[in-house]
Amino acid sequence: MTKAAAERVRELREVIRHHDRLYYIESTPELSDAEYDKLFRELEELEAAQPELVTADSPTQRVGAPLPEGQGFDKVEHEVPMLSIESLFGEEEVREFEEKILRFLKLESGDELLWSVEPKFDGVSAALVYEDGVLVRGVTRGDGRVGEDVTANLRTVRNIPLRLHSEQRALPRRLEVRGEVVMSRESFKRFNKQRAAEGAPILANPRNATSGALRRNDPSEVAKYPLEFHFWAVARHEGGEAFATNEELVAAVIDWGLPDSGFGEKVTGLDACLAYHDRVEARRFEIPFDVDGVVAKLDDLGLRERLGRTARAMRWQYAHKFAPVEATSLLRAIEVQVGPVGRLTPRAHVDPVEVGGVTVRHTTLHNADHVEKLGLKIGDRVFLERAGDVIPQVMGVAKKGAGKASGWEDDVPEELLDPETGKVRPGVMWRYGEAFHMPSKCPACGTAAVATGKYWTCPNGLDCPPQLVGRTTLLAGRGAFEIERLGKKLIEQLVSEGMIESPPDVFHLDPAKLIELERWGEKSVENLLAELEERRRVPFDRFLVALAIPEVGTATGRLLARGFADLDALRAASEEELCDLEGIGPEMAKSIAGWFADERNQAFLARLFEGGVTIELPDPEDADAGGAFAGKTLVLTGTLESLSRAEAKRLVEDHGGRVVSSVSKKTDFVVVGDKPGSKKKKAEELDVALLDEEAFLRRIGERA
């Protein structure tokens, strides 16, 4: 390696990075394509002649090797969870959001609060991690806790710098930025035109095209897609300068070379946020990318720290969604589907129609009362909209069907026909002019349906095929045991062959019987068994999600796992003890306690454990080191002088404890403010330790 060659390679990389930034980020190119290509070819030739000069952050290394055939992406746990943003619809909800913030912060007015506002791009969220300025990892959002490592694919996105710029300010030791991978509408149209000319399938819309691109196994194919990245948050920055506001942080990120859409603003007060929303919505189709609302975030990073987060979202930001896009279509049929826990839900089948860039063929109708309120009959032309530009919904009747349509029965959607008889399946209303009615029997198993509030359910449990398939799919799915090789179609096959009679049977599958099934081979059986062995150990919260207890999803599973030491403690909990957990109401507590009291569910649990399932509980040593209140239960009573109730609760949780609503023998501390009421008296009767505000803050190190 000659010194002159190494120096020339360094110069070329700097020049190419400079012009990449001018072209892809600042849109002010200074070179013609031919001049740029000449520099790039020279760098390629020098690196080919002297491979020892090649580095991972060289502009020539954007496209890596494809993944081996059949290999999926590695799962990566986000060090900082990628939480949801609370979606709000209409001015009233936005003002209610502000009121919650003001109560939390003990502010009388929000008129002086500074907000960062920006369009909410409808793309694919991703996190980029840089170490000492070099891109080392790119991860999809996934479920917010675990995403997929798509670093090789994100490296092909031309406006993502492989190395950050340090000319204008020093680089942090570690930086994680989050943003949206998008495709402009014009680029998407050109790309689709090119695909059509090549005989490739036409893509439905920019978002789906982006999502599909990032999940391709060959980065060289991903590089053909006109993808862009625009950051919207910094999750971590370690080392280097400190920042007090979002505005300062955004300026730094732009200096480091990351792309910003340029549509964001800083405004004062909520009225200005609402005005920004209205301006952007009015020109949403002038913005090059699909947008479905605006995001507003408090500019002051100190206030963000005080507000913290809920189980699902940050308290200091919201998404104010745009009015949905609307279309009309013909209502062909209403089908009653059976959910995993037996709920019977009507589903509309309509003639295919594009709504906001998505082709809609069917959509939920929620329940019988909802259908009755809409006044739907088969053959009506109905209004469809994507609520929040995401979920298609029937909003009402655009034009009533009239008379009798000839040949109507010839156009029943094929998916509603029984493949063996060719007749319409039970539970489907399809005759022209027919009004919806909830069937008296489960359309899948014939069991008499039962009314529970505004819903109807099939009480046949796991003896009802769709419930067995649904609950098994849920047990094997994301957020539960995460058995990737057990998808719904495979589960349906195993159920039809009698190999799964209850969801825990997935851990009792006989390899000799598996290999006899159609489309199964030795390797596929071996891979499934290996994955099952790996997945038998599962965190407590995901175990609870896998049980399909009504109303217990990911957030509630985490809440229960934090609130109870182990499964035995949760099993023994009374409805009152469950209600002590913030976020668990009486109905949910009744559902959880009832589930564990059912003998069939006790057998369900026993079958899981017989299959070798073990629950992964937090390490007690970690809890001991988890803060001043690690493993402790606290009750808050009275008014605190320097903290709101919500802020005090967050401090307890940040220091390893949990807050419950009532005092019992299991309570470790009661934090007493002004005018405490009966909880203080009960604590004294039970000899529970009392902490005044000063002692509480001293204990967590907030006050000397």
Secondary structure, 3 states (H helix, E strand, C coil): CCHHHHHHHHHHHHHHHHHHHHHHHCCCCCCCHHHHHHHHHHHHHHHHHCHHHCCCCCHHHCCCCCCCCCCCCCEEECCCCCCECCEECCHHHHHHHHHHHHHHHCCCCCCCCEEEEEEEECCEEEEEEEECCEEEEEEECCCCCEEEECHHHHCCCCCCCCECCCCCCCCCCEEEEEEEEECCHHHHHHHHHHHHHCCCCCCCCHHHHHHHHHCCCCHHHHCCCCCEEEEEEEEEEECCCCCCEHHHHHHHHHHCCCCCCCCCEEEECHHHHHHHHHHHHHCCCCCCCCEEEEEEEECEHHHHHHHCECCCEECCEEEEECCCCEEEEEEEEEEEEECCCCEEEEEEEEEEEEECCEEEEEEECCCHHHHHHHCCECCCEEEEEEECCCEEEEEEEEECCCCCCCCHHHHCCHHHECCCCCCECCCEECCCCCECCCCCECCCCCCECEEECCEEECCCHHHCHHHHHHHHHHHHCCCCCCCCCCCHHHHHHHHHCCCCCCHHHHHHCCHHHHCCCCCCCHHHHHHHHHHHHHHCEEEHHHHHHHCCCCCCCHHHHHHHHHHCCCHHHHHHCCHHHHHCECCCCHHHHHHHHHHHHCHHHHHHHHHHHHCCCEEECCCHHHHHCCCCCCCCEEEEECECCCCCHHHHHHHHHHCCCEEECCCCCCCCEEEECECCCHHHHHHHHCCCEEEEHHHHHHHCCCCC
